[in-house]
């Protein structure tokens, strides 16, 4: 086949259900050690995401992006983002910057559009916070953090032992700003396209992560101009509208559940991911940005 | 400005030349500690890359990709790749798989095209090798390796203390294969699109890295079909031709030099990257896949 497989969920599910292991290309082989605990979650381990924690952005071409907001970790910025969505501030704006292996950024390309009333003009940065208890902890450190894992409410969490933060993984959403930390409002947002953005950890506020449609941002044409900003406005992707799911008509409203990590099945999943079976050579670890933080759309 | 800056080279160069530090958005501020060693390389620290180590792939739409091959680390696979290029094996084939946050893969979509004579049909996997001396070593471990850094000849190198390997960073080029390790030929190749591919380290052979035009692969439309393989052949990107630079007409031949890492200027660059200046909060490390492994086109 020659296919490098990434479909971890399917592999885990099949393995758990029928007691076999799958190889890199999806073919099946005899399992050497049956999993002590199956990977598949219980039905009760799919927990609802509140409708005002779902931010829906529609790009031209019917490309829908759904962001799970993180009000627990960035309350002031998320309050601003809710105010921006409710005033329809992003409608008619654009994705105006796509820099390869770095970020896609959207909002008002002129960065001069007045903000709606009721917003904090300059909220304090919320890029770190007191230690967050981890539902699951990873075995290995990484280049930017000493402790990392998953919080009970399903967020990737990095830590240096004194502070915790959400790492800049692919698909997370960060607040663009000027040089000083307290200069972002939440109006200009970015999504990391590659692993390089980890170097922004604890320096830029993360307000959520994309749980649907990240590919509509990652596959956009790159700009080779300075900072990756499109030099021709025609290159921008138009934002048709941005709404909180809770403000959308019920029939159009997306619904999502996240997989709860505080249980033995999720622990088994991480352990298996850190120690894949032969013929894969186990490296004994897994990156915080490569965790299977699953979500499920609900009708 | 609200621009998250990634232009590290420019920042480092300006800082070194005029003794000032730049902030995240490219604005200048008073430097607190002048660098002991300037970052900018000496002219003699740009070393040539051999012309038969440059693999040039032209996609439709005049999208040129240049790969630096790694014959020192994957000699058998690189020998195969040279034979494939010389027999024009890839001409008229395609990029047939683009899976989000995973890989772009190219070659013969049917995987049935006969290979040219003179190739090793099933070379042994070359995904790790004896310890490679490092010109520069990074301060921190990561989730997949205990020691990492840069080799004298400019390759990112990870290690567990017993074996060394080239990590699956964005832009590296890997050999697709079936489940068993020794089933890749070099005819089907892939480039990681995001950090998740690090989990393939020491399991898939790396034959080089893209030094020009990676954005022509990373910005391709994602396939949501199984394994990210385009389900409609019309979605594929045609490969017009693939050649070694040494086999191209002299006037069209690209030339490249790489920045030598075995010197104090490169060491200073890494140290500065691991310890950025205020107002950035230093995390004390830098990821092996975020090193400034610069190349320079030469006329």
Interface residues (C-beta under 8 A of the other chain):
Chain A: X1 X2 X3 X4 X5 X6 X7 X23 X24 X25 X26 X27 X29 X97 X98 X99 X100 X101 X102 X103 X105 X107 X111 X138 X140 X141 X142 X143 X144 X145 X160 X169 X170 X171 X174 X176 X177 X178 X179 X180 X181 X183 X184 X188 X190 X193 X194 X195 X196 X197 X198 X199 X200 X201 X202 X203 X204 X214 X215 X218 X219 X220 X221 X222 X224 X226 X227 X228 X229 X273 X276 X279 X280 X281 X283 X285 X286 X287 X288 X289 X290
Chain B: X1 X2 X3 X4 X5 X6 X7 X23 X24 X25 X26 X27 X29 X97 X98 X99 X100 X101 X102 X103 X105 X107 X111 X138 X140 X141 X142 X143 X144 X145 X160 X169 X170 X171 X174 X176 X177 X178 X179 X180 X181 X183 X184 X188 X190 X193 X194 X195 X196 X197 X198 X199 X200 X201 X202 X203 X204 X214 X215 X218 X219 X220 X221 X222 X224 X226 X227 X228 X229 X273 X276 X279 X280 X281 X283 X285 X286 X287 X288 X289 X290
